């Protein structure tokens, strides 16, 4: 059924529910009605016996009631015409002489003689008709007697069949008037989803200029808002990606042009930097710059692959790793003073990835610091906090929230991928990074959830 249109699925579900309820009622209602009318029949018989007994004083009627009592009171029989009665004496061992099947009368006699209660309910058959009867003990003419009052089942069955037929008719009408609204409801509910499907197809084809507005506040409306949010995110990401690609291509092109022009000049015997050695140093510097940018792009692609695969995790000393990276990078700017507050902390993870996190983060600090860099590593409330501060210029406020995005212009208008790589690795470890402008300088905070 999942391959059918949604409107048809909704209608089928409603149809199945209503049909199931109807079938269930068709099995339950007849027995329920029969039980109900059976209790009503016994109540009617009891009321008829009470009506008979109430004609006389409760202390006298049992001594004066005779075997022909019911034959004399025509008015009484007329009032209780659906209930019939007969009486027999306990000491009468011979079969009852009544115009009823002998087998039924014998059954009634045996039940009465074995009855322990004053009054008790029974059921049996007279011919093809089921009867319900109550046997009540009493006295008549100073003899122990039994009053038997009975009523046929045909009345009950007529009521059950009549009510059931009417109920079936009502159900048919209900089905007709419920299935038609169900069809309209299913179309009403599926229409916005069909519209969303068409819009999502357009998004898949990079056609995202048309806004999505459903003007609903229910789940479908919230889904529409989520798709609209996705559309806006795709637009922003596309714009950022185009801008990023333009600037990255420019930054890749620049060192290539420098290397190419210097190489051609040297071939012609011209040394742009005065000497051959200085000119080759420029070529070497630009090649390293180019190499780093290419490595960053390749590693960012590698992280996308690793995000869907398990990596080998080992236990290592994070403070020792930070110290190693600082020892390796500090020579690049000997004028910077390093303040280190590194508590001994061990963690599990990919040591190579965490080395790249520390290296890219510190490389950023070295690039923008004036004279001082502070590195602090502490464990606070089962959370590892790494703070890196430099005394350089503040970051523009509009860049603080997007500083670590892949396709956004970076710090001071540059388009390095270092911080984007840091953010991607940290996300894979359920950790996060953010930057804050201090009164003097900038602090980068890394929160590592242990």
NORFENQUI-V441002 format. One record per backbone hydrogen bond with DSSP energy under -0.5 kcal/mol. NH is the residue of the N-H (numbers start at 0). CO is the residue of the C=O. E is the energy in kcal/mol with one decimal. If there is no record, write none. Layout:
BEGIN
{{NH/CO/E} {NH/CO/E}}
END
This chain:
BEGIN
{{3/0/-2.0} {8/4/-2.2} {9/5/-2.6} {10/6/-2.1} {11/7/-2.7} {12/8/-2.4} {13/9/-2.4} {14/10/-2.6} {15/11/-2.8} {16/12/-2.5} {17/13/-2.5} {18/14/-2.6} {19/15/-2.7} {20/16/-2.5} {21/17/-2.2} {22/18/-2.8} {23/19/-2.5} {24/20/-2.7} {25/21/-2.4} {26/22/-1.2} {27/23/-2.4} {28/24/-2.9} {30/26/-0.7} {31/27/-2.4} {32/28/-3.5} {33/29/-2.6} {34/30/-2.5} {35/31/-2.5} {36/32/-2.9} {37/33/-2.4} {38/34/-2.1} {39/35/-1.8} {40/36/-2.5} {41/37/-2.4} {42/38/-2.2} {43/39/-2.5} {44/40/-2.8} {45/41/-2.5} {46/42/-2.4} {47/43/-2.4} {48/44/-2.5} {49/45/-2.6} {50/46/-2.2} {51/47/-1.9} {52/48/-3.0} {53/49/-2.6} {54/51/-1.1} {55/52/-1.6} {59/56/-1.9} {60/56/-2.7} {62/59/-1.6} {63/59/-0.7} {63/60/-0.8} {64/60/-1.5} {68/65/-1.6} {70/67/-0.5} {71/67/-0.9} {71/68/-1.0} {72/68/-1.2} {73/71/-1.3} {76/72/-1.7} {77/73/-2.2} {78/74/-1.8} {79/75/-1.4} {80/77/-0.9} {82/79/-1.8} {83/149/-2.6} {85/147/-2.0} {87/145/-1.7} {89/143/-3.1} {91/88/-1.3} {92/90/-1.0} {97/95/-1.1} {99/97/-2.5} {104/100/-2.1} {105/101/-2.7} {106/102/-1.9} {107/103/-2.4} {108/104/-2.6} {109/105/-2.4} {110/106/-2.3} {111/107/-2.5} {112/108/-2.4} {113/109/-1.7} {114/110/-0.5} {114/111/-0.8} {119/134/-1.8} {121/132/-3.0} {123/130/-2.5} {125/128/-3.0} {126/124/-0.5} {128/125/-1.8} {130/123/-2.8} {131/150/-2.6} {132/121/-2.2} {133/148/-2.5} {134/119/-2.2} {135/133/-0.5} {135/146/-2.3} {136/117/-3.2} {137/144/-2.5} {139/142/-2.7} {142/139/-0.8} {144/137/-3.1} {145/87/-2.7} {146/135/-2.8} {147/85/-3.0} {147/145/-0.6} {148/133/-2.2} {148/146/-0.6} {149/83/-2.8} {150/131/-2.4} {152/129/-2.0} {156/152/-2.5} {157/153/-2.3} {158/154/-2.1} {159/155/-2.6} {160/156/-2.9} {161/157/-2.4} {162/158/-2.8} {163/159/-2.6} {164/160/-2.5} {165/161/-2.1} {166/162/-2.4} {167/163/-2.7} {168/164/-2.1} {169/165/-2.4} {170/166/-2.7} {171/167/-2.4} {172/168/-2.0} {173/169/-2.6} {174/170/-3.0} {175/171/-2.3} {176/172/-2.3} {177/173/-1.2} {178/174/-2.9} {179/175/-1.1} {181/177/-1.8} {182/178/-2.1} {183/179/-1.9} {184/180/-3.2} {185/181/-2.8} {186/182/-2.1} {187/183/-2.3} {188/184/-2.6} {189/185/-2.2} {190/186/-1.9} {191/187/-0.7} {192/188/-0.6} {193/189/-2.5} {194/190/-2.4} {195/191/-2.4} {196/192/-2.3} {197/193/-1.9} {198/194/-2.1} {199/195/-2.9} {200/196/-2.1} {201/197/-1.7} {202/198/-2.2} {203/199/-2.3} {204/200/-1.0} {205/202/-1.8} {206/201/-3.3} {207/205/-0.9} {210/208/-0.5} {212/210/-0.6} {221/217/-2.5} {222/218/-2.3} {223/219/-2.4} {224/220/-2.1} {225/221/-2.1} {226/222/-2.3} {227/223/-2.4} {228/224/-2.5} {229/225/-2.4} {230/226/-2.5} {231/227/-2.3} {232/228/-2.4} {233/229/-2.6} {234/230/-2.3} {235/231/-2.6} {236/232/-3.0} {237/233/-2.7} {238/234/-2.5} {239/235/-2.8} {240/236/-2.9} {241/237/-2.6} {242/238/-2.4} {243/239/-3.0} {244/240/-3.0} {245/241/-2.1} {246/242/-2.3} {247/243/-3.2} {248/244/-2.6} {249/245/-1.7} {250/246/-2.8} {251/247/-2.7} {252/248/-2.0} {253/249/-2.2} {254/250/-1.1} {255/251/-1.2} {256/252/-2.6} {257/253/-2.4} {258/254/-2.8} {259/255/-2.6} {260/256/-3.0} {261/257/-2.7} {262/258/-2.3} {263/259/-2.3} {264/260/-2.2} {265/261/-2.5} {266/262/-2.1} {267/263/-1.5} {268/265/-1.6} {269/264/-3.1} {271/269/-0.7} {273/270/-2.1} {274/272/-0.7} {278/274/-2.1} {279/275/-2.5} {280/276/-2.1} {281/277/-1.7} {282/278/-1.9} {283/279/-2.8} {284/280/-2.6} {285/281/-2.6} {286/282/-2.2} {287/283/-2.2} {288/284/-2.2} {289/285/-2.6} {290/286/-2.7} {291/287/-2.5} {292/288/-1.9} {293/289/-2.3} {294/290/-2.7} {295/291/-2.5} {296/292/-2.1} {297/293/-2.6} {298/294/-2.9} {299/295/-2.4} {300/296/-1.8} {301/297/-2.1} {302/298/-2.4} {303/299/-1.4} {304/300/-1.4} {305/301/-2.8} {306/302/-2.0} {307/304/-1.4} {308/305/-1.8} {313/348/-2.6} {315/313/-0.5} {315/346/-2.6} {317/315/-0.7} {317/344/-2.3} {318/344/-0.8} {320/316/-1.8} {321/317/-2.3} {322/318/-2.1} {323/319/-2.3} {324/320/-2.1} {325/321/-2.3} {326/322/-2.4} {327/323/-1.6} {328/324/-2.0} {329/325/-2.5} {331/328/-1.9} {332/329/-1.0} {335/332/-1.2} {336/370/-3.4} {337/335/-0.5} {338/372/-2.7} {339/337/-0.5} {340/374/-3.0} {342/340/-0.7} {342/376/-2.1} {346/315/-2.2} {348/313/-2.1} {350/348/-0.8} {353/349/-2.2} {354/350/-2.1} {355/351/-1.8} {356/352/-2.1} {357/353/-2.4} {358/354/-2.6} {359/355/-2.8} {360/356/-2.2} {361/357/-2.7} {362/358/-2.5} {363/359/-1.7} {364/360/-1.5} {365/361/-2.8} {366/362/-1.7} {367/363/-1.4} {368/364/-2.2} {372/336/-2.1} {373/388/-2.8} {374/338/-2.8} {375/386/-3.1} {376/340/-2.8} {377/384/-2.3} {379/377/-0.6} {379/382/-3.0} {380/378/-0.5} {382/379/-0.8} {383/447/-2.5} {384/377/-3.1} {384/382/-0.5} {385/383/-0.6} {385/445/-2.7} {386/375/-2.8} {386/384/-0.6} {387/443/-2.5} {388/373/-3.0} {389/441/-2.1} {390/371/-1.5} {398/395/-1.7} {399/395/-0.7} {399/396/-0.8} {400/396/-0.5} {401/398/-0.5} {402/398/-0.8} {404/401/-1.4} {407/404/-0.8} {409/413/-2.9} {412/409/-1.6} {413/410/-1.4} {420/416/-2.2} {421/417/-2.2} {422/418/-2.5} {423/419/-2.1} {424/420/-2.4} {425/421/-2.4} {426/422/-2.2} {427/423/-1.5} {428/424/-0.7} {428/425/-1.0} {429/426/-1.7} {430/425/-2.9} {431/446/-1.7} {433/444/-1.9} {435/442/-2.7} {437/435/-0.6} {437/440/-2.0} {441/389/-2.0} {442/435/-2.8} {443/387/-2.8} {444/433/-3.0} {445/385/-2.9} {446/431/-2.6} {446/444/-0.5} {447/383/-3.1} {447/445/-0.6} {448/446/-0.6} {449/381/-1.0} {449/447/-0.6}}
END
